[in-house]
Amino acid sequence: MAEGRMNLAALQQRDPYITDIVDTASQVALYSFSSKSSEWERTEIEGSLFVYKRSASPTHGFMILNRLGLNNQIEPITKDLEFQLQDPFVLYRNSKAIYGIWFYDKDECSRIGQMINSYLQVAIESHTSKAALRNRRASESDTMHDVMSGVNRQVNIMQMLSKAQDEYDKSKKKPDPKPFIDNPNASATKSSDLIRPRPVKAGKEDSGKEDSDLIRSRPVKAGKEDSDLIRPRPVKVARPFTNAHILTHVSYDDFENLGRRA
């Protein structure tokens, strides 16, 4: 118990989110794979391996407390971790390199390997479920957006139809008749300002208005002097010639006699 608390305190100095030690391997050594030489190379890290729980994501991980130096191997178990068990090695690859952990005890290798693999599957399933939840929420959000967009389009269409109906109704209304004026540039006057014709009563003179207000034709009264009227005069018609004035034969002596008579 005391040793376990000491180990937990040592791990929490490297990672304060560690809450519990799940399992332990007493003696391991870390190897790295060289892509240049295509060979495994032993690193300067060896010691005890601890599998632990964390209070934050990722929820599990493992660490090799180095007995040879200050560099420790700390590896969180995430969905991106590739893992393979090849007794007495546990092989894994992260985003940086490929590593192999050699176990002095084969039983510890098998037990720790299976435990790390189970936590890896939990991390993958957790990520998959979270991704599916995000996709579902995004789909629901898009669906709601489409529904609201459809409602807005429907409201806009109804507003357009209502506006078109109002404009149509206004165009159908006939405007009030305007008074006729001779001058189109002049402003329209009220009907009370117009001069209306007045009827003339025969045989009676206008008592309330002067003769200058109205232009009337006056009948000619009987008994008025003839000098006030211009009457036509008879035209005298010349008397027709008789047979006695017709000259059937005129001689020189006749001209002389006619001149004497004159």
GISUL-V72084 format. One record per pair of residues at least 4 apart in sequence whose C-alpha atoms are under 6 Angstrom apart, sorted by the first residue. I is the first residue (numbers start at 1). J is the second residue. If there is no record, write none. Layout:
I:J
I:J
This chain:
12:16
12:18
17:54
17:55
18:53
18:54
19:53
19:54
20:52
20:53
21:51
21:52
22:51
22:52
23:50
23:51
24:49
24:50
25:48
25:49
25:108
26:48
27:47
27:48
27:104
28:46
28:47
28:102
28:103
29:46
29:101
29:102
30:43
30:45
30:101
31:41
31:42
31:43
31:99
31:100
32:40
32:41
32:98
32:99
33:39
33:40
33:98
34:38
34:39
45:66
46:66
47:65
47:66
47:67
48:64
48:65
49:63
49:64
50:62
50:63
51:61
51:62
52:60
52:61
53:59
53:60
54:59
54:60
60:77
61:75
61:76
61:77
62:75
63:73
63:74
64:72
64:73
65:72
66:72
77:120
78:123
79:123
79:124
81:93
81:94
82:92
82:93
83:91
83:92
84:91
85:90
86:90
88:102
88:103
88:106
89:101
89:102
90:100
90:101
91:99
91:100
92:99
93:97
93:98
103:109
108:112
109:113
122:126
137:141
145:149
